[in-house]
Amino acid sequence: MENKASVPVVAIVGRPNVGKSSLFNAILRRRAAIVHSESGVTRDRVSALCEFLDRKFQLIDTGGLSLYDRQSAKDVWSREIRRQVELAVESADKILFVVEAGEPLPLDEDIARKLRVSGKDIIVVLNKADNDNSALTSANFARLGFERIFPVSCVHRIGLDYLLEELTKDFPKVSATEAQPFKIALAGRPNVGKSSLVNRMLREERMLVSEIPGTTRDAVESEAVIRAGGREMKISFVDTAGLRQRRKADSPVEIFSIDRTEKAIMKADMALLLLEPFFDGASAQDRRIGGMIKESGKACIIAVNKSDLCEKSKKRELETRIRATMPFLNYAPLVFVSALRGEGMPELCSTMISVANSVMDKPPTAVINKIMEEAQGINPPPNNFKIYYSTFVGGSPPAFLVFCNNPKLCPQHYLSFIENSMRKKFHFTGLPIAVRLRGRKEK
């Protein structure tokens, strides 16, 4: 596995509640980061690939810096957010330093001093400058020591094009369309180890990791190239907030996080369901999340994290219990991993590549009909049910369309037999499949 940044990286930094996430969303032209009046909503480095005038760059939104010279640590997040911002600054090619229209605050000056010694290319973004006094306000911020100050209004999209022209003027133009990475959404209960697994995959501390449930709030996207068995694939990992029951969501931000998780699964190519090694199998909430993945029609892998806590002799029994408590995900491969120690990662990477290949596979129509003929020879259709022709139509879940004389004549057990015949022949690893019947009059 390796993290592969092939485009310039731009980090957005600033004190809390100045509009960093609003700027992030405005540049993307979509709501990718949660925006809320509560200070400290953004905790992880939210990352997304952006494009402006044929120039691509990786944009990173960071948590609000509230822990420099003039402030003390008030909670566990301050130290972690500061560390994440410093990592983002270190990895960035350019920095957008966001401040709020008016007068610079002492914390703005503290952050400016830290950024000046970083040696990075820095542009000051004067947010909420939606009136005629932007020139005067810009002059107030000149004492921070940066030449380029761009007044913008993220809400009204004022000044954004001028800012982006300056930001990207020396970025290379994209000459050819690149293949999109295979998108994998990590899902599971809070504190099951999703962020730790992403960090292990990326080999860097991209995500905040804490024993406190609810550390991750946004659906955070990161790209990496994974390799296994001589194969490689570009993957986009989407680390999502831990899913609790909606009735237990204790704040508007947490409700937003749950919605983001559900949408992330729907937009992904595959879901990676992370479980803990409970001896009694999957919990009730694990089953709810698994049911949501099943309903989405997405490919799925079940990964049991913290396997170092489970004795080797007990793993087979644990797998049996998990399968018994989640029979609706019987098509999903199950692997044991330890994000902390790196155990099981080669097997997980190999499984991800195999499932991705299954998702992208399109069985030929001639082969499908040959398999259907062989299946009918082994187990003839009952009740005068006749099959004329079959084809693959794809979708989520991938579906086979079977033209027949009358769908009502096909009993459920025979429909399941057809599904199993297709799965055995085409090896749809990790994928649910569907067989849809369409009636057609006999000639």
C-alpha positions in Angstrom: 0.0 0.0 0.0 1.2 3.5 -0.7 -0.2 7.0 -0.5 0.1 8.5 -3.9 -0.3 12.2 -4.4 0.0 13.0 -8.1 -1.5 16.5 -7.9 -0.6 19.7 -5.9 -2.0 19.8 -2.4 -3.7 22.8 -0.9 -4.5 23.1 2.8 -7.1 25.4 4.3 -6.2 26.6 7.8 -7.4 29.2 10.3 -8.9 29.6 13.7 -12.4 28.1 14.5 -15.6 29.4 12.9 -14.1 31.7 10.2 -15.6 29.7 7.4 -12.9 27.1 6.4 -15.5 24.4 5.6 -17.7 26.9 3.8 -14.7 27.8 1.6 -14.0 24.1 1.1 -17.6 23.5 0.0 -17.7 26.6 -2.2 -14.5 25.6 -4.1 -16.0 22.1 -4.6 -19.4 23.5 -5.4 -21.0 20.8 -3.2 -21.5 20.2 0.5 -18.6 17.9 1.3 -17.8 19.2 4.8 -20.2 19.7 7.6 -20.9 23.4 8.2 -22.4 24.3 11.6 -22.1 27.2 14.0 -20.7 24.9 16.7 -17.0 25.6 17.1 -14.7 22.6 16.3 -17.1 20.7 14.0 -14.3 19.7 11.6 -11.8 17.4 13.3 -10.2 15.3 10.6 -8.5 16.5 7.5 -11.3 16.4 5.0 -9.8 15.9 1.5 -11.2 16.1 -2.0 -10.0 16.4 -5.5 -10.8 19.7 -7.2 -10.5 21.1 -10.7 -10.4 24.7 -11.9 -9.7 25.6 -15.6 -8.2 22.2 -16.4 -6.0 22.3 -13.3 -6.4 19.6 -10.6 -5.4 19.9 -7.0 -6.1 18.1 -3.7 -7.9 20.4 -1.3 -7.7 19.7 2.5 -10.0 21.2 5.1 -8.7 21.2 8.6 -10.0 21.7 12.1 -9.9 25.2 13.7 -6.6 26.1 15.3 -7.4 27.1 18.9 -4.2 26.0 20.5 -1.4 28.5 19.8 0.6 30.9 22.0 -2.4 32.7 23.6 -4.7 29.8 24.4 -4.5 26.7 26.6 -5.7 23.2 25.9 -9.3 22.9 27.1 -10.2 19.5 25.8 -8.8 16.4 24.1 -9.7 17.6 20.6 -7.5 20.8 20.7 -4.2 18.9 20.9 -5.4 16.4 18.2 -6.7 19.1 15.8 -3.5 21.0 16.2 -1.5 18.0 15.3 -3.7 17.3 12.2 -3.3 20.8 11.0 0.4 20.7 11.4 0.5 17.5 9.3 -1.6 19.2 6.7 0.6 22.2 6.5 3.7 20.0 6.2 2.3 18.0 3.3 0.7 21.0 1.4 2.2 22.8 -1.6 0.1 25.9 -0.9 -1.9 27.2 2.1 -5.2 29.1 2.2 -5.1 31.0 5.5 -8.7 31.9 6.2 -9.6 35.0 8.4 -12.8 36.8 9.1 -13.5 40.3 7.8 -13.0 43.0 10.5 -9.9 43.3 12.6 -7.3 40.5 13.1 -7.7 38.7 16.4 -4.7 37.7 18.6 -5.2 34.1 17.5 -5.0 35.1 13.8 -1.6 36.7 14.6 -0.4 33.6 16.4 -1.3 31.4 13.5 0.3 33.8 11.0 3.6 33.6 12.9 3.5 29.8 12.8 2.7 29.9 9.0 5.4 32.4 8.2 8.2 30.1 9.5 6.7 27.1 7.5 8.2 28.5 4.3 5.0 27.5 2.4 3.3 29.5 -0.3 0.5 31.3 1.6 -2.6 33.2 0.4 -4.8 35.0 2.9 -8.5 34.5 2.3 -10.6 37.3 3.9 -14.0 35.6 4.3 -17.4 37.2 4.8 -16.2 40.3 2.9 -19.5 40.9 1.2 -19.7 44.7 1.4 -17.9 47.8 0.0 -15.4 47.9 2.9 -13.4 44.9 1.8 -10.4 47.1 0.6 -10.2 48.8 4.1 -10.6 45.4 5.8 -7.8 43.9 3.7 -5.5 46.7 4.8 -6.2 45.7 8.4 -4.8 42.3 7.7 -1.7 43.5 5.9 0.2 43.5 9.2 0.0 39.7 9.3 2.9 39.8 6.9 1.5 38.2 3.7 1.3 40.0 0.3 -1.7 38.3 -1.2 -5.0 39.0 0.5 -8.2 38.0 -1.3 -11.6 39.2 0.0 -14.3 36.6 -0.7 -17.8 35.7 0.4 -18.3 31.9 0.4 -22.1 32.3 0.8 -22.5 34.6 -2.2 -19.5 33.2 -4.2 -17.9 36.7 -4.4 -14.2 36.7 -5.3 -13.8 32.9 -5.6 -12.8 32.9 -9.2 -10.1 35.5 -8.6 -8.8 33.5 -5.7 -8.7 30.2 -7.7 -7.0 31.8 -10.6 -4.2 33.0 -8.3 -4.1 29.7 -6.5 -3.8 27.5 -9.5 -1.9 29.7 -12.0 1.3 27.6 -11.7 -0.4 24.2 -11.3 0.0 21.8 -14.3 -2.9 21.4 -16.7 -4.6 18.0 -17.0 -3.9 16.7 -20.5 -5.8 13.4 -20.3 -8.7 12.0 -18.4 -7.5 9.8 -15.6 -9.3 6.6 -14.5 -11.4 7.3 -11.4 -10.4 5.4 -8.3 -12.5 2.6 -6.9 -14.4 4.1 -4.0 -14.7 2.2 -0.7 -16.8 3.4 2.2 -15.9 2.2 5.7 -18.9 1.7 7.9 -19.5 0.5 11.4 -20.4 1.4 15.0 -18.5 4.3 16.8 -15.0 3.4 18.0 -14.7 0.2 16.0 -11.4 1.3 14.4 -12.4 2.7 11.0 -10.0 5.7 11.2 -7.2 3.5 12.5 -7.7 1.2 9.5 -7.5 4.2 7.0 -4.4 5.4 8.7 -2.8 1.9 8.4 -3.8 1.8 4.7 -2.4 5.3 4.0 0.6 4.8 6.3 0.1 8.2 7.7 -2.0 9.8 10.5 -4.7 11.3 8.2 -7.5 10.6 10.6 -7.9 11.5 14.3 -7.9 8.4 16.4 -9.4 8.4 19.9 -11.1 6.1 22.3 -13.9 8.6 22.6 -16.9 7.5 20.3 -17.8 10.1 17.6 -14.3 11.3 16.8 -14.9 11.2 13.1 -17.9 13.4 12.0 -17.4 14.1 8.3 -17.2 11.4 5.6 -13.4 11.9 4.9 -12.0 10.8 1.6 -8.4 9.7 1.0 -6.7 8.0 -2.0 -4.1 5.3 -2.0 -2.7 2.6 -4.3 -3.0 -0.9 -2.8 -1.1 -3.9 -4.1 -1.5 -7.7 -3.5 -0.4 -10.8 -5.4 1.1 -8.8 -8.3 -2.1 -6.8 -8.7 -2.6 -3.1 -7.9 -5.5 -0.7 -7.8 -6.1 2.9 -7.0 -8.6 3.2 -4.1 -10.5 6.1 -2.6 -11.2 5.3 1.0 -14.2 7.2 2.6 -14.0 7.0 6.4 -17.4 7.7 7.8 -18.8 8.6 11.2 -19.6 5.8 13.5 -23.3 4.9 13.1 -25.4 5.0 16.2 -29.2 4.8 16.2 -30.8 8.0 15.1 -32.8 8.2 18.4 -29.4 8.2 20.2 -28.0 11.1 18.1 -27.4 13.8 20.7 -26.7 16.9 18.5 -27.5 18.3 15.1 -23.9 17.7 14.0 -24.2 14.0 14.8 -27.4 13.8 12.8 -25.7 15.4 9.9 -22.9 12.9 10.3 -25.3 10.0 10.1 -26.8 11.4 6.9 -23.4 11.8 5.4 -22.5 8.2 6.2 -25.7 6.9 4.5 -25.0 9.0 1.4 -21.3 7.9 1.4 -22.4 4.3 1.2 -24.8 5.0 -1.6 -22.2 6.8 -3.6 -19.4 4.2 -3.0 -18.6 1.2 -5.2 -18.2 -1.0 -2.2 -18.7 -0.9 1.6 -16.2 -2.3 4.1 -18.2 -3.2 7.3 -15.9 -3.1 10.3 -16.8 -5.3 13.3 -15.3 -5.9 16.7 -14.5 -9.5 17.8 -17.5 -10.0 20.1 -17.9 -13.7 20.8 -21.7 -13.6 20.3 -21.3 -12.4 16.7 -22.7 -9.2 15.3 -24.5 -6.7 17.5 -28.0 -5.4 16.8 -26.4 -2.1 15.5 -24.0 -4.1 13.3 -27.0 -5.9 11.8 -28.7 -2.6 11.1 -25.7 -1.2 9.4 -25.3 -4.5 7.4 -28.9 -4.3 6.4 -28.4 -0.7 5.1 -25.4 -2.0 3.0 -27.6 -4.9 1.7 -30.4 -2.5 0.8 -27.9 -0.2 -1.0 -27.1 -3.1 -3.4 -23.3 -2.4 -2.9 -20.5 -4.9 -2.8 -19.4 -5.6 0.7 -16.4 -7.0 2.7 -16.7 -7.8 6.4 -13.5 -7.0 8.3 -13.2 -8.0 12.0 -10.9 -5.5 13.5 -8.8 -5.9 16.7 -8.2 -9.6 15.8 -5.1 -9.5 18.0 -7.6 -9.6 20.9 -9.1 -12.9 19.6 -7.4 -16.2 20.0 -6.5 -18.0 16.7 -8.5 -21.1 17.7 -11.6 -19.0 18.3 -11.7 -17.2 14.9 -13.4 -19.9 13.0 -16.1 -20.1 15.7 -16.5 -16.3 15.7 -16.9 -16.3 11.9 -19.7 -18.9 12.2 -21.5 -16.8 14.8 -21.2 -13.6 12.7 -22.5 -15.5 9.6 -25.4 -16.8 11.7 -26.3 -13.3 13.0 -26.0 -11.7 9.5 -27.2 -14.3 7.0 -28.2 -11.5 4.6 -24.5 -10.7 4.0 -23.5 -14.3 3.2 -22.0 -13.2 -0.1 -19.5 -10.8 1.7 -16.0 -12.2 2.3 -14.9 -12.0 5.9 -11.3 -11.2 6.9 -9.7 -10.7 10.3 -7.4 -7.7 10.7 -5.6 -5.6 13.3 -5.3 -2.0 12.3 -3.1 -1.4 15.3 -0.5 -4.2 14.4 -1.1 -4.4 10.7 -2.2 -8.1 10.9 -4.3 -9.4 8.0 -3.7 -6.3 5.8 -2.3 -8.3 2.7 -5.4 -10.5 2.8 -7.7 -7.5 3.1 -5.9 -5.7 0.1 -6.2 -8.9 -2.0 -9.9 -9.2 -1.2 -10.6 -5.6 -2.0 -8.9 -6.0 -5.4 -10.9 -9.2 -6.1 -14.2 -7.6 -5.1 -13.4 -4.5 -7.2 -12.7 -6.7 -10.2 -16.1 -8.4 -9.6 -17.9 -5.1 -9.6 -16.3 -4.1 -12.9 -16.8 -7.5 -14.6 -19.5 -7.7 -17.3 -20.3 -11.3 -18.2 -20.9 -11.9 -22.0 -24.5 -12.6 -23.0 -23.5 -15.8 -24.9 -21.9 -17.2 -21.8 -24.8 -16.3 -19.6 -27.3 -18.2 -21.9 -25.0 -21.2 -22.0 -24.9 -21.3 -18.2 -28.7 -21.0 -18.1 -29.1 -23.9 -20.5 -26.8 -26.1 -18.4 -28.6 -25.1 -15.2 -32.0 -26.1 -16.7 -30.5 -29.4 -17.8 -29.5 -30.1 -14.2 -32.8 -28.8 -12.7 -35.6 -28.3 -15.2 -38.0 -25.4 -14.6 -41.3 -26.4 -12.8 -44.9 -25.4 -13.4 -44.6 -25.0 -17.2 -42.2 -22.1 -16.5 -40.1 -21.4 -19.7 -36.9 -19.4 -20.1 -36.2 -17.9 -23.5 -33.2 -15.6 -23.2 -31.0 -14.0 -20.5 -28.6 -11.0 -20.4 -26.6 -9.0 -17.9 -27.9 -5.4 -17.2 -25.6 -4.4 -14.3 -26.7 -1.8 -11.7 -26.6 -2.0 -7.9 -27.0 -4.8 -7.2 -25.8 -6.2 -10.5 -28.8 -7.9 -12.2 -29.5 -10.5 -14.8 -32.6 -10.0 -16.9 -34.3 -13.3 -17.7 -37.0 -13.3 -20.4 -39.6 -15.9 -19.7 -43.2 -16.9 -20.6 -44.7 -15.9 -17.2 -42.8 -14.7 -14.1 -45.7 -15.8 -11.8 -45.0 -19.5 -12.8 -41.5 -19.3 -11.3 -41.4 -20.4 -7.6 -39.0 -18.6 -5.2 -36.8 -21.7 -4.8 -36.2 -21.9 -8.5 -35.3 -18.2 -8.7 -32.8 -18.8 -5.9 -31.4 -21.8 -7.9 -30.9 -19.5 -10.9 -29.1 -16.9 -8.7 -26.8 -19.5 -7.2 -26.0 -20.9 -10.7 -24.9 -17.5 -11.9 -22.9 -16.8 -8.7 -21.0 -20.1 -8.9 -20.0 -19.6 -12.6 -19.1 -16.0 -12.5 -17.6 -15.8 -9.0 -19.2 -12.5 -8.0 -16.9 -12.1 -4.9 -18.5 -9.8 -2.3 -21.4 -8.8 -4.5 -25.2 -9.3 -4.1 -26.8 -10.3 -7.4 -30.4 -10.2 -8.6 -32.3 -12.1 -11.2 -35.2 -10.2 -12.7 -37.9 -11.9 -14.7 -39.7 -10.3 -17.6 -42.6 -12.0 -19.2 -42.8 -12.4 -23.0 -45.4 -14.1 -25.2 -44.5 -17.3 -26.9 -44.1 -17.1 -30.7 
